[in-house]
Amino acid sequence: MLALLPLLLGLAISIPAGAVAHRYGWLRRVTVTVAGIAYTIPSLALFVILPPLLGISTIDPLNVIVALTIYSVALLVVAVPAALDTVPTEVLDAADAIGYGRARRLLTVEFPLALPVFIANLRVVAVTNISMVTVGALIGVGGLGKLFTQGYQRDYPDEIIAGIIVVLVLALVLDRLIYLLGRLATPWLRTRKTRKRRPEQSPLTDVTLTKGTTPAKGAQA
């Protein structure tokens, strides 16, 4: 919950914001700058700063959710315009030529074609959230970070190793799940790969020529 909820909130915020930033160059530059500054804030410092601003307790899980949402938006709001940049210009011109409006073109043409690049960035953000949730244990928020803090306090390395293994497993599972969802959302990529793997048959495959011989008149015709 502490990792996935910020990811979903980040998607809800960054996709429309990134689409608008992609349309206006000056807004994109401002977005990249603000996102870079937000992401450079140390997570532990953000966990301490947010509670007074939000009027909540430091150990409230909402503290971690808001902090990770900020980091998710900072990464995804930059990834959305970068993914939209990969859409071929001729495809956009074709969509305009048949009368697509801006909103319809974005939803039905641009974003579907930008999904492969966006999914790759989304996987990075998801795995990052899984790892950053563990920092919340330092301020008293539960989660897998307890395995690290308790293992350190008890001088019990096995508990720390167990925490590392579980975090890695969760990150890998979430990464593969997003990858599979991306594959399901882009069936045309699978079709394209299948066509590339299928060997092309030459129209002259039935005509066998040996060195020093000439084809028959029928074959020449």
C-alpha positions as CSV (number, residue, x, y, z in Angstrom):
1,M,0.0,0.0,0.0
2,L,2.7,2.5,0.9
3,A,4.5,1.9,-2.4
4,L,1.6,1.4,-4.9
5,L,-0.7,4.1,-3.7
6,P,1.8,6.9,-4.4
7,L,2.5,5.3,-7.8
8,L,-1.2,5.5,-8.7
9,L,-1.5,9.0,-7.4
10,G,1.7,10.0,-9.3
11,L,0.2,8.6,-12.5
12,A,-3.1,10.5,-12.0
13,I,-1.1,13.7,-11.6
14,S,1.8,13.3,-14.0
15,I,0.0,12.1,-17.1
16,P,-2.2,15.2,-17.6
17,A,0.5,17.5,-16.3
18,G,3.2,15.9,-18.6
19,A,0.9,16.1,-21.6
20,V,0.4,19.8,-21.1
21,A,4.1,20.3,-20.5
22,H,4.8,18.5,-23.8
23,R,2.6,21.0,-25.6
24,Y,4.3,24.1,-24.3
25,G,8.1,24.3,-24.4
26,W,8.5,26.9,-21.7
27,L,6.3,24.9,-19.3
28,R,8.3,21.8,-20.0
29,R,11.5,23.6,-19.0
30,V,9.9,24.8,-15.8
31,T,8.5,21.3,-15.1
32,V,11.9,19.6,-15.6
33,T,13.6,22.1,-13.2
34,V,10.9,21.9,-10.5
35,A,10.9,18.1,-10.8
36,G,14.6,17.9,-10.5
37,I,14.6,20.0,-7.4
38,A,11.8,18.0,-5.8
39,Y,13.6,14.7,-6.4
40,T,16.9,15.9,-4.9
41,I,15.3,16.5,-1.5
42,P,16.4,13.7,0.8
43,S,13.6,11.4,1.7
44,L,14.3,11.5,5.4
45,A,14.2,15.3,5.4
46,L,11.0,15.3,3.5
47,F,9.4,12.9,6.1
48,V,10.3,15.5,8.7
49,I,9.1,18.6,6.8
50,L,5.7,17.3,5.6
51,P,3.9,16.6,8.9
52,P,3.9,20.2,10.1
53,L,2.7,21.4,6.6
54,L,0.0,18.7,6.4
55,G,-1.0,18.9,10.1
56,I,-0.4,15.2,10.6
57,S,1.7,13.1,12.9
58,T,5.2,12.1,11.8
59,I,4.4,8.4,12.1
60,D,1.2,8.7,10.1
61,P,1.4,6.5,7.0
62,L,0.0,9.5,5.0
63,N,3.4,11.1,5.6
64,V,5.1,8.4,3.6
65,I,2.4,8.3,0.9
66,V,2.6,12.0,0.2
67,A,6.4,12.0,0.2
68,L,6.6,9.1,-2.3
69,T,3.8,10.7,-4.4
70,I,6.0,13.8,-4.8
71,Y,9.0,11.6,-5.9
72,S,6.7,9.7,-8.3
73,V,5.4,12.8,-9.9
74,A,8.9,14.3,-10.1
75,L,10.0,11.3,-12.2
76,L,6.9,10.6,-14.2
77,V,6.1,14.2,-15.2
78,V,9.4,14.2,-17.0
79,A,8.9,10.8,-18.5
80,V,5.5,11.6,-20.1
81,P,6.9,14.4,-22.5
82,A,9.9,12.2,-23.3
83,A,7.7,9.3,-24.2
84,L,5.4,11.5,-26.4
85,D,8.5,12.8,-28.2
86,T,9.0,9.3,-29.6
87,V,5.7,9.4,-31.6
88,P,6.5,9.8,-35.3
89,T,5.6,13.2,-36.8
90,E,4.0,11.6,-39.9
91,V,1.6,9.7,-37.6
92,L,0.5,13.0,-35.9
93,D,0.1,14.6,-39.3
94,A,-2.1,11.7,-40.4
95,A,-4.3,12.1,-37.3
96,D,-4.7,15.8,-38.0
97,A,-5.5,15.1,-41.6
98,I,-8.5,12.9,-40.7
99,G,-9.9,15.4,-38.3
100,Y,-8.7,14.3,-34.9
101,G,-8.8,17.0,-32.2
102,R,-6.0,17.5,-29.7
103,A,-7.6,15.5,-26.9
104,R,-8.7,12.6,-29.1
105,R,-5.3,12.5,-30.8
106,L,-3.5,12.4,-27.4
107,L,-5.7,9.6,-26.0
108,T,-6.1,7.4,-29.1
109,V,-2.8,8.0,-31.0
110,E,0.0,9.7,-29.1
111,F,-0.2,8.1,-25.7
112,P,-0.8,4.5,-27.0
113,L,2.3,4.8,-29.3
114,A,4.3,6.3,-26.4
115,L,3.4,3.5,-24.0
116,P,6.6,1.4,-24.5
117,V,8.9,4.2,-23.4
118,F,6.5,5.3,-20.7
119,I,6.2,1.8,-19.3
120,A,10.0,1.5,-19.1
121,N,10.1,4.7,-16.9
122,L,7.1,3.5,-14.9
123,R,9.0,0.3,-14.0
124,V,11.9,2.3,-12.6
125,V,9.6,4.5,-10.5
126,A,7.7,1.5,-9.1
127,V,11.0,-0.3,-8.1
128,T,12.3,3.0,-6.6
129,N,9.1,3.3,-4.5
130,I,9.5,-0.2,-3.1
131,S,13.0,0.6,-1.9
132,M,12.2,4.0,-0.5
133,V,9.3,2.8,1.6
134,T,11.8,1.1,3.9
135,V,13.2,4.6,4.9
136,G,9.8,5.2,6.6
137,A,10.8,2.8,9.4
138,L,13.3,5.4,10.6
139,I,10.5,7.7,11.6
140,G,8.3,5.0,13.1
141,V,6.1,4.1,10.1
142,G,5.7,0.4,9.6
143,G,6.6,-1.7,6.6
144,L,9.5,-3.8,5.6
145,G,11.9,-1.2,6.9
146,K,11.3,-2.6,10.4
147,L,13.4,-5.6,9.4
148,F,16.3,-3.3,8.9
149,T,15.9,-1.2,12.0
150,Q,15.2,-4.1,14.3
151,G,18.0,-6.2,12.8
152,Y,20.4,-3.4,13.4
153,Q,19.2,-2.7,17.0
154,R,19.4,-6.4,17.9
155,D,22.6,-6.9,16.0
156,Y,20.9,-9.7,14.1
157,P,22.2,-9.7,10.5
158,D,19.8,-12.5,9.4
159,E,16.8,-10.2,9.8
160,I,18.5,-7.5,7.7
161,I,19.3,-10.0,5.0
162,A,15.7,-11.3,5.1
163,G,14.5,-7.7,4.6
164,I,16.7,-7.2,1.6
165,I,15.5,-10.4,0.0
166,V,11.8,-9.6,0.6
167,V,12.3,-6.1,-0.8
168,L,14.1,-7.5,-3.9
169,V,11.4,-10.1,-4.5
170,L,8.6,-7.5,-4.2
171,A,10.4,-5.1,-6.5
172,L,11.0,-7.9,-9.1
173,V,7.4,-9.1,-8.9
174,L,6.0,-5.5,-9.4
175,D,8.5,-4.9,-12.2
176,R,7.4,-8.0,-14.1
177,L,3.7,-7.3,-13.5
178,I,4.0,-3.8,-15.0
179,Y,6.0,-5.3,-17.9
180,L,3.3,-7.8,-18.6
181,L,0.6,-5.1,-18.4
182,G,2.6,-3.1,-20.9
183,R,2.8,-6.1,-23.2
184,L,-1.0,-6.5,-23.0
185,A,-1.5,-2.8,-23.7
186,T,0.7,-2.8,-26.8
187,P,-0.3,-5.9,-28.9
188,W,1.0,-4.4,-32.1
189,L,4.6,-4.6,-30.8
190,R,4.2,-8.4,-30.5
191,T,2.8,-8.6,-34.0
192,R,5.7,-6.6,-35.4
193,K,8.3,-8.9,-33.7
194,T,6.6,-12.0,-35.0
195,R,6.7,-10.6,-38.5
196,K,10.4,-9.8,-38.2
197,R,11.2,-13.4,-37.0
198,R,9.2,-15.0,-39.8
199,P,11.6,-15.7,-42.8
200,E,10.7,-14.0,-46.0
201,Q,10.1,-16.4,-48.9
202,S,11.7,-15.4,-52.2
203,P,9.6,-15.6,-55.3
204,L,12.4,-17.6,-56.9
205,T,12.7,-20.3,-54.2
206,D,11.2,-22.9,-56.5
207,V,13.8,-22.2,-59.1
208,T,17.0,-24.0,-58.4
209,L,20.1,-22.8,-60.2
210,T,23.5,-24.4,-60.1
211,K,26.8,-22.9,-60.9
212,G,27.5,-22.9,-64.6
213,T,23.9,-23.6,-65.7
214,T,21.3,-21.3,-67.1
215,P,17.6,-21.2,-66.2
216,A,15.1,-22.7,-68.4
217,K,13.0,-20.5,-70.7
218,G,10.0,-20.9,-68.5
219,A,11.9,-19.7,-65.5
220,Q,13.3,-16.8,-67.4
221,A,9.8,-15.8,-68.4
